[in-house]
Amino acid sequence: MAELSIVEAINDAFHVELERDPSVMVIGEDVGRAGGVFRATAGLRDRFGPDRCFDTPLAEAGILGSAVGLCMAGWRPVCEMQYDAFSYPCLDQLITHVGRYRWRTGGKMSFPLVVRMPYGGGVRAPELHDDSPETYYVHTPGVKVAVPSTPGDAKGLLAAAIRDPDPVVVLEPKLHYRTLKGDVPEGEHVVPLGRARLARDGTDVTLVAYGSMVPVCEAAADALDGVSVEVLDIRTLKPLDEEALLASAAKTGRVVIVQEAPRTCGFAAELAAILAEKAILQLRGPVIRVTGYDVPYPYWQIEDAYMPSVERVTAAVRRLLDF
């Protein structure tokens, strides 16, 4: 085991996977010579050469469109979108092509490409650098979505995404790129897609989260004196580990779902709907959501008021316990 930050674990995953499989390549803006704006791809160009880690023009639609052709030629491209909201120009390629090709070809073709990007706020960045766009991708049939919250999962989920035969979007919590450290297995390490992680065991209430909201939920659990709080990190939004979600809901009878993204049609709403359909008789109160707001991400002077906080989460738990 090595103690690494999230960005160091991602870099480690790249070195392992590019060494393991010569068909894996990394493409994106500044990923080569500069090693990425967050240094996630540092050293790859020097070690594996400019044919397997190369810089692209500032054209996200072109990056993903090129990845489609690379998949057809037998490569496994990993595309870096420099920031979350920079990925929107490639939604056309993702929705109309990438997510449909396996169906369109009757299963004769697979598209093992990865789109990875830093997501979320809290870093005092300008607009279009702080979004949480996960629901766009979850809503796209044929595309899988993973969101790590720990260094070990950042390495393991990225490795799983690279090895998967289908397109996978990996959103990385940039707020915690360097603020969180944890044990990361050396060498090959794969965290299966579709399997949740029980971050904390409890009996009174379940906090469900992913990515940057998992540390918020763990801090809220610490702040709730006298309350036994379970924290479920779902890790993979699609495929979703429904079994783990329903088991935790049945165990505690109370669920609070926390997401950083805007409220309306967010992934928390999907989780709440699943609980309403399949766990209603085990619940002792309503499913409560703590989310961002239905506004464009605010400027940094007021972003703390936008993001779900320990105080907002604990207040939701108290309200649910009093129901």
N, C-alpha and C positions, 0 to 999 in steps of 0.2 A: 504494500500500500504506500502511496505517496500522498502528502497533503498538498492539494492544489486548489487554486481558485477556479471559478467556472470557466473563464476564458482560457486558462492554462489546460484545463481538462479537455476543452474542445480542440485545442491545438494538439494535444496528445492523441486524441481520437483520430485526427487527420493523419498524423505521422504513422499511426498503426495501420489504418485502413488503406492508405496509399501504398504502403509497403506490402500489405497482404494481397492487394488486388490491383494489378497493373491497368485495369480498365477504369479505375476511379480517377477523376480529375476535378480540379477546383477552378471555377471561373467567376469573375466578378470585378467590380471596380476597386482598384488598388489592392487586390488580394496577393499580387505577385511581389513586385519589388518592395512595396511598403509593408507587406504582411498584414494588410487590412487596417482599417482605421482603429479597430480595437485590438489589433495584433493577434487575432485568432488564427491567422494563416501564416504567421511568422515562420520563416525557415523552410517552407514547403518548396518554394521555387528553387532555392539553392540546393536542396537535397534531391528533388525529383525532376528538376528541369523545367524550362519554360513551356514545354508542350503539355505538362500535366498540372501546372498552376500558372494561369496567365491572366493578365489584366484585359479588361474589355472597355469599350467606349462607355460613356455615361448614358446608357440606353437600356433600361430594365426590360422593356419588351424584347429588345434584341438579345439580351442575355438569356431569357427563357426560351425564346424562339430558337436560338442556337443550341440550347440544351436538348430541345426536341430532336433536332437533326443529329446531334451527337448520340442520343439514345438509339436512333435508327441505325447508326453506324456501329453500334456495339459498345459504346462507352457508358459509364455511370457518372454523369456530371453532377457536381455539387455546386449550386449557384448561390452566391452570397448577395443578398440585397442589403445595401449599406445601412439603411434604416427601415423601420417598419412601414411607414407610409410611402417610401420610395417604391414599394412593391406594387402599388395600385396600377401602374401602366401595364404590368404583365398579367393582370387578371384576365384579359382577353385570351392570351395564349393558354392560361391555366384552365379556364372554364370551357373554351370552345375546342381545345385540342388535347391538352395533357390529360385531363380527367376522363376523356371519352375514347382514347385510342384503343384501349384494351377491348372495350365494348364494340367499337367501330370495326375492329379487325377480327371479331369473333374469337378473341383470346389468342390470336396468332402472334401479336406483338405486345411486349411489355415496355413500360417506360420507367426504368429505375433511376429517376432523377430526384434530387433533394433540393429544396429551396429553404435556405436557412437565413434567419435575420434576427437582429436584436429588436426587442419590442418593449413597449411600456414607458412610463414616465418616472418622475422622481430624480432626474439627473440635471435639471435646470437647462434643458435644451430648447431650441426654437421650435415653433410649430412644425408639424410634419416629421418630427423626430421622436414622438412620444406616444404614438397610437398603439392600440391593442386590437389588431385586425383579425384575430383568430376565427371569428364566426364566418367571415367571408369564405375562408378555406374549408371549414367544417361543412358548410352548406354546399360545397362543390362535390358532387358524386365522383368517386374514383380517386379522391385525394385523401391521404391520411394526414393527421395533425398531431404533433407531439410538442409538449411544453415542459422542459425540465425545471426543477427548482433547486437542485443540489449539484455540486461538481461531478459526483459519481454518475448521476443520471444524465448530466449534460454529455458526458463521454459515451455512456451506454446507449442512450436513445439516438444519438447521432450515428453511432455504429450500426444500430438496428435499421435506421432510416437508409443508410448507404447500402446495406445488404438487401433491403426489401425490393421486390420486383415491381412495386407500384410507386407512383410519385408520393413523396412525403414532404410536408412543410414542417420545419422545426423552428419554433419561436423561442428565443433565448432572452431571459430577463436581464437587460443590460444594466439595470440598477445594481444588480448583484454580481456583475462580471468579476469584480475584484473585491467586493465587500464580504463575500462568503467564501470560506475555505472548508474543505472536507476531505475525507479519505477517498482516494480514487485507485481502483485496482490497476496494477501495471500490466502492460501488454494488452492482449485482446480482452475487451469487456463489452458485453452486449446486454442491454436492458430490453426485454421483449416489448414490442408495441402492444397496447391493449391490456396492460396489467397495472392496476393502481398500486400505490405505496401507502401503507399505514404509517404516517409520520409520528402519530402519538395515539396511544390507547386510552380510551375513556368510556364512561358509562352514562353520563347525563345528557350530553348533546354532541352532535357531530358538526364540525366545521369542514366544509368541502371547498377545496381550492386547487389552484395549479399555478406554476410559475412564480412570479414575484409575490403573489398573495399568500403563499404557504408560510413564509417567515412572519408575515403579519398575523396569520391565524395562530401560529405557535406562540408569538408574543402575547396575543389575546388570551390564549389558554393559560399562560403564566400569570396574567393579570386577574384572572377570574378565581379568586380565593374561594375555596369550598365547593367548587364546581369541577366535576370530572369531565374533561373535554377530550373528545376524540378528534384528531385532525387527519383527514383523508386527502392525500395528494393524488389526484386522478392521473396525472402525468401525460396520458394519451387521450386527447379529446375524441379522436376517431382513429381506430376503433376504441370504443368506450368500455371500460370494465364495469358493466352494469351490476354484475354479481357482487363486487366489492361495495358499490354504492348502496345497493339494497340491503346488504348484510349489515352495514354500519347503521343505516336508518332503522332497521328492525331492532338492533341492539340498543340504541339510545332513545329512539322514539322522537327525537327532535333534530332538525337539520337547519343549519344556516349555510348558505352558499355565498362565496365571496369571489368577485371578479373585478378586475380593474377596468374593463371595457365599459362603454355606455350601457345603460340598463335595457333599453328596448331591443328585443330579439337577441339579447346576448346569450352566451352559452349557459349561463346560470338558469335562464328560462327553460332551456331544454332539459337540464337536470331536474328542475322543479316539476316539469311535466312528467318525466319518467317516474318520479316519486309519487306524484298524484295518481298515476295510472296503475302502478304496481306495488306501492307500499302504503296506500292510504289507511289501511286497517292497522298498521303498525305505528302510525304517527300519533303523537300526543298533542300536536299543535300544528299550526300552519308552517309551511316551508318559507323561510325568510331569506331575501336576497340583500346583500350589501354590495353595491356596485359603484362604478363611475356614473356620471350624469350624462343626459342626452344633449350634450353641447360639444362643440369642437374642443379639443384639448386646450386648456387655458395657458396663458403665459406663466412663466415660472413664479412670479410673485404670488400667485394664488393656487398653484398646482397642488399644494398640500391639502387644500380644502376639497379638491376634486378626487384625490385618490382615497380609496378605502383605508381607514386607519384602525389602530388598535381600539381607540375609543368608540368608533362606529360599530366595530364587530362586537365588542363587549356589551354595548347597549342593545344590540340585536339579540344577543344571547339572553340577557336579563329579561327582555320583553317576552321572549319565547318561554323562558322558565316561569314567568308570571301568568302565562296564558291560562 
